[in-house]
Amino acid sequence: MTTPNELAIHRLEEALAIRDRAPFELTLIVSGASELSARAIVNATALCEEHMSGRYNLSVVDLHEAPASALSGQVVAAPTLVKTLPLPMRKFVGDLSETHTVLAALGLPISAPPT
Protein backbone atom coordinates (compact mmCIF):
# COMPACT_ATOMS: atom_id res chain seq x y z
CA MET A 1 0.00 0.00 0.00
CA THR A 2 1.29 3.43 -0.91
CA THR A 3 1.51 5.97 1.88
CA PRO A 4 0.51 9.63 1.36
CA ASN A 5 4.17 10.64 1.69
CA GLU A 6 5.27 8.16 -0.97
CA LEU A 7 2.53 9.40 -3.28
CA ALA A 8 3.56 13.02 -2.73
CA ILE A 9 7.20 12.18 -3.43
CA HIS A 10 6.22 10.32 -6.60
CA ARG A 11 4.17 13.30 -7.84
CA LEU A 12 7.04 15.67 -7.08
CA GLU A 13 9.49 13.46 -8.98
CA GLU A 14 7.12 13.35 -11.97
CA ALA A 15 6.73 17.15 -11.93
CA LEU A 16 10.51 17.62 -11.78
CA ALA A 17 11.02 15.21 -14.68
CA ILE A 18 8.49 17.13 -16.79
CA ARG A 19 10.14 20.44 -15.85
CA ASP A 20 13.57 19.07 -16.79
CA ARG A 21 12.29 18.22 -20.30
CA ALA A 22 10.44 21.51 -20.82
CA PRO A 23 11.68 23.68 -23.68
CA PHE A 24 13.20 27.08 -22.99
CA GLU A 25 11.93 30.18 -24.81
CA LEU A 26 14.47 33.00 -24.88
CA THR A 27 14.64 36.33 -26.68
CA LEU A 28 17.85 38.30 -27.04
CA ILE A 29 17.25 41.98 -27.63
CA VAL A 30 20.18 43.81 -29.22
CA SER A 31 20.74 47.30 -30.59
CA GLY A 32 22.12 47.40 -34.11
CA ALA A 33 25.16 45.67 -35.59
CA SER A 34 27.57 46.77 -32.87
CA GLU A 35 30.43 44.74 -31.42
CA LEU A 36 28.50 44.45 -28.14
CA SER A 37 25.45 43.07 -29.97
CA ALA A 38 27.57 40.57 -31.91
CA ARG A 39 29.29 39.41 -28.72
CA ALA A 40 25.92 39.01 -26.96
CA ILE A 41 24.57 36.90 -29.86
CA VAL A 42 27.64 34.64 -29.81
CA ASN A 43 27.51 34.31 -26.01
CA ALA A 44 23.74 33.60 -25.94
CA THR A 45 24.04 30.95 -28.64
CA ALA A 46 26.98 29.27 -26.88
CA LEU A 47 25.19 29.39 -23.52
CA CYS A 48 22.07 27.78 -24.99
CA GLU A 49 23.98 25.08 -26.85
CA GLU A 50 26.10 24.19 -23.84
CA HIS A 51 23.38 24.17 -21.20
CA MET A 52 20.09 23.53 -23.06
CA SER A 53 21.08 21.79 -26.28
CA GLY A 54 18.03 20.65 -28.21
CA ARG A 55 15.64 22.19 -25.67
CA TYR A 56 15.58 25.88 -26.51
CA ASN A 57 14.26 28.44 -28.95
CA LEU A 58 16.37 31.60 -29.12
CA SER A 59 15.00 34.59 -31.01
CA VAL A 60 17.11 37.67 -31.69
CA VAL A 61 15.37 41.04 -31.94
CA ASP A 62 17.21 44.13 -33.15
CA LEU A 63 15.77 47.33 -31.66
CA HIS A 64 16.77 49.22 -34.80
CA GLU A 65 14.45 46.98 -36.83
CA ALA A 66 11.69 46.51 -34.22
CA PRO A 67 11.74 49.41 -31.72
CA ALA A 68 8.29 48.50 -30.38
CA SER A 69 9.85 45.34 -28.90
CA ALA A 70 11.52 47.46 -26.24
CA LEU A 71 8.20 48.85 -25.06
CA SER A 72 6.25 45.60 -25.14
CA GLY A 73 9.02 43.70 -23.38
CA GLN A 74 9.76 46.55 -20.95
CA VAL A 75 13.40 46.53 -22.01
CA VAL A 76 15.48 49.43 -20.67
CA ALA A 77 18.90 48.49 -22.07
CA ALA A 78 20.44 46.32 -24.75
CA PRO A 79 21.59 43.65 -24.95
CA THR A 80 18.95 41.99 -22.78
CA LEU A 81 18.26 38.26 -22.65
CA VAL A 82 14.66 37.46 -21.70
CA LYS A 83 13.57 33.97 -20.60
CA THR A 84 9.82 33.66 -21.06
CA LEU A 85 9.47 29.90 -20.57
CA PRO A 86 9.50 28.08 -18.32
CA LEU A 87 7.99 30.55 -15.93
CA PRO A 88 8.79 32.78 -14.16
CA MET A 89 9.92 35.23 -16.83
CA ARG A 90 13.34 36.70 -16.08
CA LYS A 91 15.70 39.18 -17.74
CA PHE A 92 19.45 39.67 -17.82
CA VAL A 93 21.13 42.82 -19.16
CA GLY A 94 24.69 42.66 -20.51
CA ASP A 95 26.91 40.87 -23.02
CA LEU A 96 26.30 37.47 -21.34
CA SER A 97 30.03 36.77 -20.93
CA GLU A 98 29.67 35.58 -17.31
CA THR A 99 27.85 32.33 -18.10
CA HIS A 100 27.18 31.11 -14.55
CA THR A 101 25.92 34.56 -13.50
CA VAL A 102 23.52 34.64 -16.47
CA LEU A 103 22.28 31.10 -15.81
CA ALA A 104 21.69 31.82 -12.13
CA ALA A 105 19.96 35.16 -12.81
CA LEU A 106 17.59 33.57 -15.33
CA GLY A 107 16.97 30.45 -13.25
CA LEU A 108 18.42 28.24 -15.98
CA PRO A 109 20.12 24.86 -15.43
CA ILE A 110 23.78 25.14 -14.48
CA SER A 111 25.95 22.35 -15.82
CA ALA A 112 28.92 21.26 -13.80
CA PRO A 113 32.18 22.73 -15.15
CA PRO A 114 34.34 20.21 -17.02
CA THR A 115 37.10 18.62 -14.96
N, C-alpha and C positions, 0 to 999 in steps of 0.2 A: 504494500500500500504506500502511495506517495504522500509524504507529509506536506503541509502548506509551505514550509520553508524550502523543501526540495522543488516544489512546483514554482515558487517565486524565483529561485536560482535558475531553473531551466528557462523560464520566460526571459529573465535578464540576459542569459547567455544567447538566446535566440535573437533578442533585440540588438545586442552588441554585434553579432555576426552579420545581421542585416545592415547595420550602420557601417561596418567595416567594408562592405561591398558596394555601398552607395556611391554614385558618381559625384564628382566635385564640379560645380559650375563657378568659373572664375572669369572676371573681366579686368583687363589691364587697361587703364586709361592713361594715355600719353599725350604729349603736347608737341606735335610736329616731328620733323625728322632730325631731331637733335641727337647729340652723342648720349645724353642722359636717357632719352627715350629708347634708343637702340640698345643701350646697356640693360635697361629695365626689361625689354622684350627678351633678350638673350637670357637674363637671369630668371625671369618668370618661366620661360620654356624649360630651362634646365631643372629648375625646382620641381616643376610638375612632372617631368619625365623621371626624375630620380625618386620622388616620394609618392607619386600617384599614377605611375605608368599604366596606361590603358583604362584609367578610371576618372578622367577629367575632360572638361571642355573649356578651353581657354580662348576667350575672344579679346581682340585688341581694338580699342576705340581711340581714334586720334581726335583730340578736341578741335583741331583746325578743320577737320572734315565734318564733325558732328558736335558743335558747341552745346547743343541742348542736352547732351549726355551729362555734362557737368551739373546742370540744374536738377535733372531728374534723379541722378545718383547722389546728389548732395556732395559732390567732389569739390574740395577747396584747394587742392594742389595736385600737380602731376609730376611724376607718375604715381598712380594709386592703383593698388591691386585690391579688387573687391571679390570676396567669396560670398556668393549668394546661396549656394547649397553645398553641403547640408547646413541647415539652420544651426545656430543663429548667423545672420549676415555679419561679416566683419570686414574692416578695411585696413590697409597698410599703405602708408605714404613713404616713398623713397625708391632708390634704384634696385632694391631687393638683393643687395650683395651679401647681407648677413642672413644666410639661409635659415639657421635655427631660430633667429629672432623673428623672421617673417612667419615661419611655420607656427611658432608659439603664439604670436599675435593673432593669427587667423584661425587658431584652433585646428590646425592641420596635423596629420600624422608625422611624427618625427622618427625617421629611420636612425638606427644606430650607426655612428660613424664607422667606416671601414677600419679594420685593425691591421 
